Amino acid sequence: MMSLLEFNQKNVVLTDTDGKQYSGIANFIDKYDLEETEDAIQIKVGNFWEIFYESDIKAIELV
């Protein structure tokens, strides 16, 4: 399991489990805030915010 908190407010490239890539400033979301079982990263894609749970992320790296 990765620690998504280290990517909070940093410019990242995220690859989801389908192989699609997203880039932008990441916002960490704690699982307790979401009332979920895993943490997530939020990235603005166009005019919308996409949420990626840990299990949806194949890779994430700083740019």
Secondary structure as GFF3:
##gff-version 3
##sequence-region A 1 63
A	DSSP	three_ten_helix	4	7	.	.	.	ID=ss1
A	DSSP	beta_strand	11	16	.	.	.	ID=ss2
A	DSSP	beta_strand	21	29	.	.	.	ID=ss3
A	DSSP	alpha_helix	31	34	.	.	.	ID=ss4
A	DSSP	beta_strand	40	45	.	.	.	ID=ss5
A	DSSP	beta_strand	48	53	.	.	.	ID=ss6
A	DSSP	three_ten_helix	54	56	.	.	.	ID=ss7
A	DSSP	beta_strand	57	62	.	.	.	ID=ss8
###
